[in-house]
Amino acid sequence: MQDPAALYPHCVRAPHSRPAVMTLRTLWLVFAQAATIALAVLFVVATLRPEWLPARPAGTAPVVVSEAPPPAAGAAGAGASYSLAVRRAVPAVVNVFTSREVKAERHPFANDPLFRRFFGDALEGVPQRTWSLGSGVIVSPQGYVLTNNHVVDGMDEIEVAISDGKTFEAKIVGTDPETDLAVLKMDASDLPAIALGNIEQVHVGDVVLAIGNPFGVGQTVTMGIVSALGRSGLGLTTYENLIQTDAAINRGSSGGALVDASGNLIGINTAILSPTGGSLGIGFAIPVSTARSVMEQIIATGSVTRGFIGIEANELARDLAESMKLPGGAGVQITGLVPDGPAARAGAKVGDVLLAIDGRPVSDARLMLDIAAALKPGTKATLRVRRDGRERDVEIVAGTRPKQPRQ
């Protein structure tokens, strides 16, 4: 066979290249393994001993992490704290401990001479004391406390514990069962009094805090909102114009404070609507406007005096209002007159439609009571009535509302 070199004299036979290829492959494997080991060592050192690594070169910008600022105390909004309002109001909220002596029932054989010979006066029964718990609010540095009438009604011993743990005996200055309010007086001074708010600035949806001593566990703060204003017709008191809230109010919290988000008093907690006796989110408070008026009268005179016109009234029937061409909610129908009362003496009659008292329109029986109560006894007032298709004025002299019997 002819040598290829002879056929292709321009080609030069290359030396055998296999050993060179094997050497490059070996070097690549060694380099790859060394790089892997170096990266592994660097990772371990960076994780466990970062201080062994050289410092960051000057001029390298650090990583910036944004952090949310802490919420301001008392600020409104989600996640806000109301601690400032609590610190303002809590020192003025007190615990009211009351007790009374209950006479035990006589034994059925107490009059039997034979039994009395052996058992003597033991058959008469041993009087016992019953205890109850409520809350109250200091409204004056001179020791006046506002609470519910039902907290102190019928009690013969009253003790008030203030926020610093001191206790004082308290006396009843006066009560007003028709609004379920009472004023107590402690023999103390320089006490922390709560700031009174303005009910005109309270709106449905506002955040409120209820402060009291539920079930005797200690002073407790609960939060909710104003659910409604001007609630009435609940049968709790004669004069109802209540604040409804879902802030938890439980047994022992009666007489405590309902405050706004700034710690100002806007109501006195008084009742809950619940078939179980526990809070279901429907609680009621007496508005501060009513509480202030009652408190000032009791402190000044020991009682509350209200105007009286001597009228019983019901809502005006729709068909009657339409027949008289009266707009809806205009007037109430007089269904009864107190004999020899102010309205009866002035000539008002059963069946009249009462439209206004001293120019203030009357839309329902509750509003009529409120307007009449605001009249000063002994002063003249004008009743605007509709009778026989005609409107006329009846001039009366307001009387004093009689004290209502205890229920």
Secondary structure in CASP SS format (residue, H / E / C, confidence):
PFRMAT SS
TARGET T0000
AUTHOR 0000-0000-0000
METHOD secondary structure of the structure
MODEL  1
M C 1.00
Q C 1.00
D C 1.00
P H 1.00
A H 1.00
A H 1.00
L H 1.00
Y C 1.00
P C 1.00
H C 1.00
C C 1.00
V C 1.00
R C 1.00
A C 1.00
P C 1.00
H C 1.00
S C 1.00
R H 1.00
P H 1.00
A H 1.00
V H 1.00
M H 1.00
T H 1.00
L H 1.00
R H 1.00
T H 1.00
L H 1.00
W H 1.00
L H 1.00
V H 1.00
F H 1.00
A H 1.00
Q H 1.00
A H 1.00
A H 1.00
T H 1.00
I H 1.00
A H 1.00
L H 1.00
A H 1.00
V H 1.00
L H 1.00
F H 1.00
V H 1.00
V H 1.00
A H 1.00
T H 1.00
L H 1.00
R C 1.00
P H 1.00
E H 1.00
W H 1.00
L C 1.00
P C 1.00
A C 1.00
R C 1.00
P C 1.00
A C 1.00
G C 1.00
T C 1.00
A C 1.00
P C 1.00
V C 1.00
V C 1.00
V C 1.00
S C 1.00
E C 1.00
A C 1.00
P C 1.00
P C 1.00
P C 1.00
A C 1.00
A E 1.00
G C 1.00
A C 1.00
A C 1.00
G C 1.00
A C 1.00
G C 1.00
A C 1.00
S E 1.00
Y C 1.00
S H 1.00
L H 1.00
A H 1.00
V H 1.00
R H 1.00
R H 1.00
A H 1.00
V H 1.00
P H 1.00
A H 1.00
V E 1.00
V E 1.00
N E 1.00
V E 1.00
F E 1.00
T E 1.00
S E 1.00
R E 1.00
E E 1.00
V E 1.00
K C 1.00
A C 1.00
E C 1.00
R C 1.00
H C 1.00
P C 1.00
F C 1.00
A C 1.00
N C 1.00
D C 1.00
P H 1.00
L H 1.00
F H 1.00
R H 1.00
R H 1.00
F H 1.00
F H 1.00
G H 1.00
D H 1.00
A H 1.00
L H 1.00
E H 1.00
G C 1.00
V C 1.00
P C 1.00
Q E 1.00
R E 1.00
T E 1.00
W E 1.00
S E 1.00
L E 1.00
G E 1.00
S E 1.00
G E 1.00
V E 1.00
I E 1.00
V C 1.00
S C 1.00
P C 1.00
Q C 1.00
G C 1.00
Y E 1.00
V E 1.00
L E 1.00
T E 1.00
N C 1.00
N H 1.00
H H 1.00
V H 1.00
V H 1.00
D C 1.00
G C 1.00
M C 1.00
D C 1.00
E E 1.00
I E 1.00
E E 1.00
V E 1.00
A E 1.00
I C 1.00
S C 1.00
D C 1.00
G C 1.00
K C 1.00
T E 1.00
F E 1.00
E E 1.00
A E 1.00
K E 1.00
I E 1.00
V E 1.00
G E 1.00
T E 1.00
D E 1.00
P C 1.00
E C 1.00
T C 1.00
D C 1.00
L E 1.00
A E 1.00
V E 1.00
L E 1.00
K E 1.00
M E 1.00
D C 1.00
A C 1.00
S C 1.00
D C 1.00
L C 1.00
P C 1.00
A C 1.00
I C 1.00
A C 1.00
L E 1.00
G C 1.00
N C 1.00
I H 1.00
E H 1.00
Q H 1.00
V C 1.00
H C 1.00
V C 1.00
G C 1.00
D C 1.00
V E 1.00
V E 1.00
L E 1.00
A E 1.00
I E 1.00
G E 1.00
N C 1.00
P H 1.00
F H 1.00
G H 1.00
V C 1.00
G C 1.00
Q C 1.00
T E 1.00
V E 1.00
T E 1.00
M E 1.00
G E 1.00
I E 1.00
V E 1.00
S E 1.00
A E 1.00
L E 1.00
G E 1.00
R E 1.00
S C 1.00
G C 1.00
L C 1.00
G C 1.00
L C 1.00
T C 1.00
T C 1.00
Y C 1.00
E C 1.00
N C 1.00
L E 1.00
I E 1.00
Q E 1.00
T E 1.00
D C 1.00
A C 1.00
A C 1.00
I C 1.00
N C 1.00
R C 1.00
G C 1.00
S C 1.00
S C 1.00
G C 1.00
G C 1.00
A E 1.00
L E 1.00
V E 1.00
D E 1.00
A C 1.00
S C 1.00
G C 1.00
N C 1.00
L E 1.00
I E 1.00
G E 1.00
I E 1.00
N E 1.00
T E 1.00
A E 1.00
I E 1.00
L C 1.00
S C 1.00
P C 1.00
T C 1.00
G C 1.00
G C 1.00
S C 1.00
L C 1.00
G C 1.00
I C 1.00
G E 1.00
F E 1.00
A E 1.00
I E 1.00
P E 1.00
V H 1.00
S H 1.00
T H 1.00
A H 1.00
R H 1.00
S H 1.00
V H 1.00
M H 1.00
E H 1.00
Q H 1.00
I H 1.00
I H 1.00
A H 1.00
T H 1.00
G C 1.00
S C 1.00
V C 1.00
T C 1.00
R C 1.00
G E 1.00
F E 1.00
I C 1.00
G C 1.00
I E 1.00
E E 1.00
A E 1.00
N E 1.00
E E 1.00
L C 1.00
A C 1.00
R H 1.00
D H 1.00
L H 1.00
A H 1.00
E H 1.00
S H 1.00
M C 1.00
K C 1.00
L C 1.00
P C 1.00
G C 1.00
G C 1.00
A C 1.00
G C 1.00
V E 1.00
Q E 1.00
I E 1.00
T E 1.00
G E 1.00
L E 1.00
V C 1.00
P C 1.00
D C 1.00
G C 1.00
P H 1.00
A H 1.00
A H 1.00
R H 1.00
A H 1.00
G C 1.00
A C 1.00
K C 1.00
V C 1.00
G C 1.00
D C 1.00
V E 1.00
L E 1.00
L E 1.00
A E 1.00
I E 1.00
D C 1.00
G C 1.00
R E 1.00
P E 1.00
V C 1.00
S C 1.00
D C 1.00
A H 1.00
R H 1.00
L H 1.00
M H 1.00
L H 1.00
D H 1.00
I H 1.00
A H 1.00
A H 1.00
A C 1.00
L C 1.00
K C 1.00
P C 1.00
G C 1.00
T C 1.00
K E 1.00
A E 1.00
T E 1.00
L E 1.00
R E 1.00
V E 1.00
R E 1.00
R E 1.00
D C 1.00
G C 1.00
R E 1.00
E E 1.00
R E 1.00
D E 1.00
V E 1.00
E E 1.00
I E 1.00
V E 1.00
A C 1.00
G E 1.00
T E 1.00
R C 1.00
P C 1.00
K C 1.00
Q C 1.00
P C 1.00
R C 1.00
Q C 1.00
END
